[in-house]
Structures are given as structure tokens and as C-alpha cells.
Amino acid sequence: MSTHADLNLRPDYDPLLQRLADYALEYRVESGEALDTARLCLMDALGCALLALGVPECARLLGPLAEGTRVPCGARVPGTAFRLDPVKAAWDIGCLIRWLDFNDTWLAAEWGHPSDNLGAILAVADHLAQRRVARGDRPLTMDAVLEAMVVAYEIQGVLALENAFNRVGLDHVALVKLASCAASARLLGANRGQMLSALSHVFADGQALRVYRHAPNTGSRKSWAAGDAASRGLFLARLAMRGEIGVPGVLSEPRWGFQAVSFAGAALTLPRPLGSYVMENILFKVRYPAEFHGQTACEAAVRLHPRVRDRLHEIRRIRITTQQSAIRIISKAGPLDNAADRDHCLQYMVAVALLQGDVRAEHYDDAFHAAHPLLDSLRERTEVVEEPRYSREYLEADKRSIANAVQVFFTDGSCSERVEVAYPLGHRRRRAESLPLLEDKFRRALATRFCAPRSDRLLALCRDLAGRPVQEFMAAWVA
């Protein structure tokens, strides 16, 4: 008889997994605000994807892994002619949406970009819609896509409120994988057992490290990591739909579970009921393709540009007052080796805004950086300090500000005014102000790939999605 044996009694699924599964399967979106915001998020994300197609480093990663592969009912990748296996299409769509760091954002104890989940949602929905039509069934409509978006945003965002994956060195795309898996399984018609199995395998996976987002190792992986996570989430959902057995104690098992091995022994929590809160409070990047903690710093520096542009060589010091999260993520000194390094540098984006009066994607390129040596000189003269009030209000549920202030000091002893911006364009508190600018952002993105008449048709399409068959919507984006 063995004296050293584990008791092999299979547990029930962890309660948190059960709550997530029940929400993903049963929730029906009743909030008109959430559905209309989801429509705006979809429009904005597709615009970001089109802009990314103009970046050679991004475009070369797209397409089938085996050249010439043809996939029946293959999922379309917007702005291209690709029709791919849904798992690779999810990778490509997610990569495009995220590449320029210009898509929507959610900030809390964990950070992230919930529209990253559209890689999986659009890919699986397009594939399913085409299969339905081929069988003579009623097509899947964009209403299902918008509802799946609300579900994915909520799962990623509510788990991010108090669970800081970054504190244990894990990347936020772990939550993209989870949310994409849940939304994909919902669209695939999972039952409760299949949904639970799929979600459990997300946590049984190894999770991505944050190392590629931070100095001195920042690189372009941060631009495709979310597409990779969305793709993996869809893959795991497909496995579960084929009967793959789940891992019920994946979170709580005291030696081998996720919480013990990867979360420093802490328990994952759901701090509020799951509904449509995240979608209703999502943050849009309206003007500046820069990490979101620096958006208000860019806005403040752009306001200062007319006052300092003729005195740039007289600047003695630049002071950025910010929140603790910005200091942890995007405050860096020393050489900036690539575009991914620069768009995650608070000092660099402020220097660009002071110099140019704007911050655009091309301002992170090697050529622009090399042509403007003053940028590094300004960075060296920049100090970053925390304002405790900004850090508090960043986490307060009724505020969720992302405040920054910028002030410039000159060699003659004079200084500019201190420009403070508490809430960025794209925040729920500035939604009405942002909507015309968000549509203008989308129009400009369309113009990079399509002629004016087709751009007008695509804009009209995005304004009226109710009842629209998914396969027709996706076909409209084929280049």
C-alpha cells in the first residue's frame, strides 16, 4: 500500500471560473449605451488596423503560415485579400489593431486594451457566418458580434480592476486570452461544460511575461502579443468544443494551480458584478498614438507648444507631474533603440509634443528620431515626479482620471504656466467632445487604404450595424 499518494478526487470547477462561464453564456446586453459604444470601438479598432497595414514591420507578419494555403469559409483580414484559418486570422487582426498603440484602453490595477479581443471575435464570427450561409441557415449578425464584445470587455476589464498581473511580472494579454476564449466559446455555441473547460485551459497555459514592454528590453513583440493571445483564446475554445477535458482546480490547487505558481499565492477576485460597466467606461485614444498613461501629458505639452516652440534651446528643465502607474510603465532614461521603445517613453512623447505641436505614429520612427537630436536633449532635461492625488484618483471608481501636468522652465529663470489635464480625450467624461474627433480619426484611417466613395460606404456601414450579416460586413473590408 502506498504511503505517499495524492488523494485523486476531482474537484468542482473553481467558483471564479463558474461565475465567468455563467456570465459568458447567459448575459444579454440591455444597455443601449454599451451597444453603441461597442459599435464605436469596432469602428475605431478597424481604423487602427488599416493604419497599421502601412507599417512594413507589421505587414510582413500577416498571412498564412504555409504560403498558398486556401481555407474554405476562411476568415477575412480587413484591408487585405487574406482568407485564413480563423486562428491565424485572429492573430493577424489582433496584431493589426494593436500595432500602433492607438486602440481603446482600460486602466486599473491591471492595464490593457479590450479591443484586442476583436481579433478572435471577428475571425470566428466571419467563419461561422460563412458556414451558416453555405448550409442554408440564417446568417450570424453583427448584433452577436457587439454582444460578444461587451462580454469580452467586461471579463477583461473587471478582472483588471484589482488583480495586478503586472505586479508578478505577467503581461496583461493573459486577460485578452481569457476574454477572447470566453467570447469565442459563446459565439461557437458552447454549453456550460465546454465553456468551463475552455476557460480553465487559459489558466493552465504559460502566460506571457511583461519583459518585452519595459526598458531595457522593449521591442515589437508588445505590438503582436495581444493578437497572439486572442488567437490562443480562440484555439482553446475550439479544443473545448471538440470535447477536451477541463482542469477544474486550475486556479486554486495549492501546489500546482495558477494562483500558487503564477500569482504569488494571491486569489483572483471579481470585485463587482459582471454586466456592461467596462464597455460604458472604455477609454478611446482619439488623437495621440501613445501609451495611455501619457495621453494627458501629450495634450498638456501640445497646449504649451505655441509658447515654447521658439525657445526650445533655452529650456533648462521640463517637469512632468504624473501618476504612479505612468512612472512604473513609461518613464525611462537612456537610449531609445526602436519605435516600440519610443512610444512607451513618457519623456519622449512630451518632447515630441513640445517640438512638433502634435504626436503622430511617424514621430517614433528611426528616421524622425535621427533627424531631431533635440528630442534626446529635451529628454535629458526632463524630470518626472508623482502627484499622490493623481495616483489616488486614477483608482477611484467615480473618477478614474489619468492626470498629467507639464511645465517648462527656461535658462533666464522664467517658466511657462503649469498645464494640467485630468481626463483625456476619449474618457467617458469627455465622450461628447471626443465623438466628432473619433469619427475624423476613422475617416483619415480609411483614406490610407480606400478611395473616397468606398470610404464613405464603410463609414455608413459602421453607423448602422443592426441586423447586418457578419459575412457581408467582413466582405466589405477586403482589399
C-alpha positions in Angstrom: 0.0 0.0 0.0 1.3 3.4 -0.9 2.1 5.8 2.0 2.8 8.8 -0.2 -0.1 9.4 -2.6 -2.2 12.3 -3.6 -6.0 11.9 -3.0 -7.4 11.7 -6.5 -10.8 13.2 -6.0 -11.6 15.5 -8.9 -12.8 18.9 -7.6 -15.6 21.1 -8.8 -14.6 23.9 -11.1 -13.2 26.9 -9.2 -16.0 29.3 -8.2 -14.5 32.2 -10.2 -14.4 30.1 -13.4 -18.1 29.2 -12.8 -19.0 32.9 -12.4 -17.2 33.8 -15.6 -18.7 30.9 -17.5 -22.3 31.7 -16.4 -21.8 35.3 -17.4 -20.3 34.5 -20.8 -23.1 32.1 -21.6 -26.2 33.8 -20.2 -25.6 37.6 -20.3 -27.8 39.5 -22.7 -26.9 43.2 -23.2 -29.7 45.6 -22.4 -27.7 48.8 -22.3 -28.1 50.9 -25.4 -25.1 52.9 -24.3 -22.9 49.7 -24.2 -24.0 48.5 -27.6 -23.5 51.9 -29.2 -20.1 52.2 -27.6 -19.2 48.7 -28.8 -20.0 50.0 -32.3 -17.7 52.9 -31.9 -15.0 50.5 -30.5 -15.3 48.3 -33.6 -15.1 51.2 -35.9 -12.1 52.7 -34.1 -10.3 49.3 -34.0 -10.7 48.7 -37.7 -9.3 52.2 -38.4 -6.3 51.3 -36.3 -5.9 48.1 -38.2 -5.9 49.9 -41.6 -3.2 52.4 -40.3 -1.0 49.5 -39.2 -1.1 48.0 -42.7 1.2 50.9 -43.7 3.9 49.7 -41.4 6.2 47.2 -43.2 7.3 45.6 -39.9 3.7 44.7 -39.2 2.5 43.8 -42.7 5.3 41.2 -43.1 3.9 39.2 -40.2 0.5 38.7 -41.8 -0.9 35.9 -44.0 -0.9 32.1 -43.9 1.9 30.3 -42.2 2.1 28.0 -45.2 2.2 30.1 -48.4 -0.7 29.4 -50.8 -3.0 27.8 -48.2 -6.6 28.0 -49.1 -9.2 27.7 -46.3 -12.9 27.0 -47.0 -15.0 29.7 -45.4 -11.7 31.4 -44.3 -11.9 34.4 -42.1 -11.1 37.7 -43.8 -8.4 40.1 -42.5 -9.6 43.7 -43.0 -7.7 45.7 -45.6 -6.1 42.6 -47.2 -7.1 39.8 -49.5 -6.3 37.1 -47.0 -8.8 34.4 -46.1 -7.3 32.4 -43.3 -7.9 29.7 -40.8 -9.8 31.6 -38.0 -7.0 31.0 -35.5 -4.4 32.7 -37.8 -6.9 35.4 -38.8 -7.4 36.2 -35.1 -3.6 36.6 -34.8 -3.5 38.9 -37.8 -6.5 41.0 -36.9 -5.3 41.4 -33.3 -1.8 42.3 -34.5 -3.1 45.0 -36.8 -5.4 46.5 -34.2 -2.7 46.7 -31.6 0.4 47.6 -33.6 0.3 51.4 -33.4 -0.8 51.5 -29.7 -3.8 53.6 -30.9 -6.8 51.4 -29.9 -9.1 51.7 -26.9 -7.8 51.2 -23.4 -8.7 50.2 -19.9 -6.8 51.3 -16.8 -7.0 49.9 -13.3 -4.7 47.8 -11.1 -4.0 46.0 -14.4 -3.9 47.7 -17.8 -5.0 46.6 -21.2 -6.8 47.2 -24.5 -10.1 45.3 -24.7 -10.5 45.8 -28.5 -7.6 43.3 -28.7 -10.3 40.7 -28.4 -11.7 41.7 -31.7 -9.1 39.5 -33.4 -10.8 36.4 -32.1 -14.4 37.7 -32.2 -14.3 38.9 -35.9 -12.4 35.8 -37.1 -14.6 33.2 -35.5 -17.8 35.2 -36.4 -16.8 35.6 -40.0 -16.0 31.9 -40.3 -19.2 30.8 -38.6 -21.3 33.2 -40.7 -20.0 31.9 -43.9 -20.6 28.3 -42.8 -24.1 29.1 -41.9 -24.9 30.6 -45.3 -23.2 27.6 -47.0 -25.6 25.3 -45.1 -28.6 27.4 -45.9 -29.0 28.6 -42.3 -29.9 32.1 -41.1 -26.7 34.2 -41.0 -25.0 35.3 -37.9 -25.4 39.1 -37.5 -23.3 41.9 -36.2 -25.6 42.2 -33.2 -24.0 39.0 -31.9 -20.6 40.5 -32.5 -21.4 43.6 -30.5 -22.8 41.5 -27.6 -19.6 39.3 -27.7 -17.6 42.5 -27.5 -19.4 43.6 -24.4 -18.8 40.2 -22.8 -15.1 40.2 -23.6 -14.6 43.8 -22.5 -16.3 43.1 -19.2 -14.3 39.9 -18.4 -11.0 41.5 -19.2 -11.8 44.9 -17.6 -13.5 43.7 -14.3 -10.7 41.2 -13.7 -8.2 44.1 -14.2 -9.8 46.3 -11.6 -8.0 44.7 -8.6 -5.8 41.9 -10.0 -2.4 43.3 -10.9 -0.8 40.7 -13.2 2.0 43.3 -13.7 3.0 43.0 -10.1 4.0 39.4 -10.6 5.7 40.1 -13.9 2.9 38.8 -16.2 1.6 40.7 -19.2 -2.0 41.9 -19.4 -2.5 39.9 -22.5 -3.3 36.9 -20.2 -6.7 38.6 -19.8 -7.1 39.1 -23.5 -6.6 35.3 -23.9 -9.3 34.7 -21.3 -11.8 37.2 -22.6 -11.2 36.1 -26.2 -11.7 32.4 -25.2 -15.0 33.3 -23.4 -16.3 35.3 -26.3 -15.3 32.8 -28.9 -16.9 29.9 -27.0 -20.1 32.0 -26.7 -20.2 32.5 -30.4 -19.4 28.9 -31.1 -22.4 27.8 -29.1 -20.6 26.3 -26.1 -22.6 24.6 -23.4 -21.6 25.1 -19.7 -19.2 22.2 -19.6 -17.4 23.3 -22.7 -17.2 26.9 -21.6 -15.7 25.9 -18.2 -13.2 23.6 -19.9 -12.1 26.3 -22.3 -11.6 28.9 -19.6 -9.7 26.5 -17.4 -7.2 25.8 -20.1 -6.4 29.6 -20.4 -5.0 29.5 -16.9 -3.3 26.2 -17.4 -1.3 27.8 -20.2 2.0 29.5 -19.5 1.4 33.3 -19.5 3.4 36.0 -21.3 5.9 38.0 -19.4 5.9 41.8 -19.3 9.7 41.9 -20.1 9.2 42.9 -23.7 7.2 46.1 -22.6 9.8 47.6 -20.3 13.3 49.1 -20.6 15.8 47.8 -21.5 14.1 45.1 -23.4 11.2 46.9 -25.1 10.5 45.6 -28.6 7.9 45.0 -31.2 6.6 41.8 -29.5 4.4 44.1 -27.5 2.7 45.0 -30.7 1.7 41.5 -31.6 1.4 39.9 -28.2 -2.4 40.7 -28.0 -3.1 39.1 -31.4 -1.2 36.1 -30.2 -3.3 35.9 -27.0 -6.6 36.4 -28.9 -5.6 33.6 -31.3 -4.7 31.3 -28.5 -8.0 32.0 -26.7 -9.9 31.0 -29.9 -7.8 27.9 -30.3 -8.6 26.8 -26.7 -12.3 27.4 -27.2 -12.2 25.2 -30.3 -10.5 22.4 -28.4 -13.1 22.6 -25.7 -15.9 22.4 -28.4 -14.3 19.1 -29.5 -14.7 17.6 -26.1 -11.3 18.4 -24.5 -11.5 17.7 -20.7 -11.0 20.7 -18.5 -8.8 21.5 -15.4 -11.3 22.3 -12.7 -8.9 23.2 -9.9 -6.6 25.2 -12.2 -6.8 28.3 -10.1 -6.9 27.0 -6.5 -4.8 23.8 -6.4 -2.4 24.6 -3.6 0.8 23.3 -5.3 0.2 23.3 -9.0 -2.6 25.9 -9.6 -2.3 29.3 -11.2 -2.6 31.3 -8.0 0.1 29.3 -6.3 2.5 29.1 -9.2 2.0 32.4 -11.1 0.1 34.8 -8.9 2.3 34.9 -5.7 -0.3 32.8 -3.8 -3.0 35.5 -4.0 -6.5 34.8 -5.0 -8.0 36.2 -8.2 -11.1 38.3 -7.4 -14.1 39.7 -9.2 -14.7 43.0 -7.4 -18.0 43.9 -9.0 -20.9 42.1 -10.7 -20.4 41.4 -14.4 -22.5 43.5 -16.7 -21.6 46.2 -19.2 -19.6 48.6 -16.9 -16.3 48.3 -18.8 -17.8 49.0 -22.3 -19.7 52.0 -20.9 -16.5 53.4 -19.4 -13.9 52.5 -22.0 -11.2 55.0 -23.0 -10.6 55.9 -26.6 -7.3 57.1 -27.9 -8.6 60.0 -30.0 -5.5 62.0 -31.1 -2.2 60.5 -29.9 -0.9 57.0 -30.7 0.9 56.7 -27.4 0.7 54.6 -24.3 -2.5 55.8 -22.5 -0.9 56.9 -19.2 0.8 59.6 -21.3 -2.2 60.8 -23.2 -2.9 63.8 -21.0 0.8 64.7 -20.9 0.8 64.9 -24.7 -2.3 67.1 -24.6 -0.7 69.4 -22.0 2.5 69.6 -24.0 0.7 70.3 -27.2 -1.0 73.3 -25.4 2.4 74.5 -24.4 3.9 74.2 -27.9 2.9 77.7 -29.1 4.6 79.3 -26.0 7.8 77.3 -26.2 8.4 76.5 -29.8 10.7 79.5 -30.3 12.6 78.9 -27.1 13.3 75.2 -27.2 17.1 75.8 -27.0 16.5 78.0 -23.9 14.8 75.2 -21.9 16.6 74.4 -18.7 14.1 71.9 -17.3 10.8 70.2 -18.1 8.7 68.9 -15.3 6.1 66.2 -15.8 3.8 65.6 -12.8 2.1 62.2 -13.2 0.5 59.2 -11.6 2.4 56.2 -10.1 1.3 53.9 -13.0 2.9 56.1 -15.6 6.2 56.1 -13.6 6.2 52.3 -13.5 5.4 51.8 -17.2 6.6 54.6 -19.4 9.2 56.7 -17.5 12.6 55.8 -18.9 16.0 57.3 -19.4 18.9 56.3 -21.7 19.0 55.3 -25.4 15.7 54.5 -27.2 16.5 51.8 -29.6 13.3 51.4 -31.7 9.8 52.8 -32.3 8.4 50.4 -29.7 10.8 51.9 -27.1 9.8 55.5 -28.0 6.0 55.1 -27.9 6.4 53.8 -24.4 8.5 56.7 -23.2 6.7 59.5 -21.4 9.7 61.9 -21.7 9.9 61.2 -25.5 6.2 61.8 -26.2 6.3 65.1 -24.3 9.4 66.2 -26.1 7.8 65.5 -29.4 4.7 67.4 -28.5 6.6 70.4 -27.4 8.7 70.3 -30.6 6.0 69.5 -33.1 2.7 70.6 -31.5 1.4 67.0 -32.2 2.3 63.4 -31.7 1.9 61.0 -34.6 2.9 57.4 -35.3 5.7 58.5 -37.7 7.3 60.5 -34.8 8.5 57.2 -33.3 10.3 56.1 -36.4 14.1 55.8 -36.5 14.4 58.4 -39.3 12.4 61.1 -37.4 14.3 60.4 -34.2 17.7 60.6 -36.1 16.6 63.9 -37.8 15.8 65.6 -34.5 18.6 65.3 -32.0 17.0 68.0 -29.8 14.5 65.3 -28.7 17.1 63.4 -26.7 18.5 66.6 -25.3 15.0 67.6 -24.1 14.5 64.2 -22.5 17.7 64.6 -20.6 16.3 67.8 -19.1 13.0 66.2 -18.1 12.1 65.3 -14.6 9.2 63.1 -13.7 7.5 63.4 -10.3 4.5 61.7 -8.8 1.5 63.6 -7.6 -0.2 61.4 -4.9 -3.6 62.8 -5.7 -3.3 61.8 -9.3 -2.4 58.2 -8.2 -5.4 58.1 -5.9 -7.9 59.5 -8.4 -6.6 57.1 -11.0 -8.1 54.2 -9.0 -11.3 55.9 -7.7 -14.3 54.3 -9.4 -16.2 57.6 -9.7 -13.2 59.4 -11.2 -10.7 57.0 -12.9 -8.7 60.0 -14.1 -5.4 59.7 -15.9 -3.9 63.1 -15.0 -0.6 64.7 -16.0 0.7 68.2 -15.8 3.6 69.7 -17.8 5.6 72.8 -17.0 8.7 74.2 -18.8 11.5 76.2 -17.1 13.9 78.4 -19.0 17.6 79.4 -18.6 16.6 83.0 -17.8 14.7 82.0 -14.7 11.2 82.3 -16.3 8.8 79.5 -16.7 5.6 78.6 -18.6 2.3 78.1 -16.9 1.7 74.6 -15.4 -0.8 72.9 -17.7 -2.8 70.1 -16.1 -5.1 67.7 -17.9 -7.0 65.3 -15.6 -9.2 63.5 -18.1 -8.0 62.7 -21.6 -10.0 62.9 -24.8 -11.8 59.6 -25.1 -12.7 59.4 -21.4 -16.4 58.9 -20.6 -16.4 62.4 -19.0 -15.3 63.9 -22.4 -17.2 61.5 -24.6 -19.4 64.1 -26.4 -16.3 66.2 -27.1 -14.5 63.2 -28.5 -17.1 61.7 -30.8 -16.5 64.0 -33.8 -12.8 63.6 -33.4 -13.1 59.9 -33.2 -15.0 59.8 -36.5 -12.4 62.1 -38.1 -9.7 59.7 -36.9 -11.6 56.9 -38.6 -12.1 58.8 -41.9 -8.4 59.5 -42.0 -7.6 55.8 -41.5 -10.0 54.8 -44.3 -8.3 57.2 -46.6 -5.0 55.4 -46.3 -6.4 52.3 -47.9 -9.6 53.1 -49.8 -10.9 55.6 -52.3 -13.3 58.3 -51.1 -16.6 56.6 -52.3 -15.6 53.3 -50.7 -14.6 55.1 -47.5 -18.0 56.8 -47.4 -19.7 53.4 -47.8 -17.6 51.8 -45.0 -18.4 54.7 -42.7 -22.1 54.4 -43.4 -21.8 50.6 -42.7 -20.3 51.2 -39.3 -23.0 53.6 -38.4 -25.8 51.1 -39.0 -24.8 47.5 -37.9 -28.2 46.3 -36.6 -29.2 43.0 -38.3 -26.2 43.2 -40.7 -24.9 39.7 -41.7 -21.4 39.2 -40.4 -20.1 37.8 -43.7 -21.3 40.8 -45.6 -19.7 43.2 -43.1 -16.4 41.4 -43.3 -16.5 41.2 -47.1 -16.8 45.0 -47.3 -13.3 45.3 -45.9 -11.5 43.1 -48.4 -8.8 44.9 -50.4 
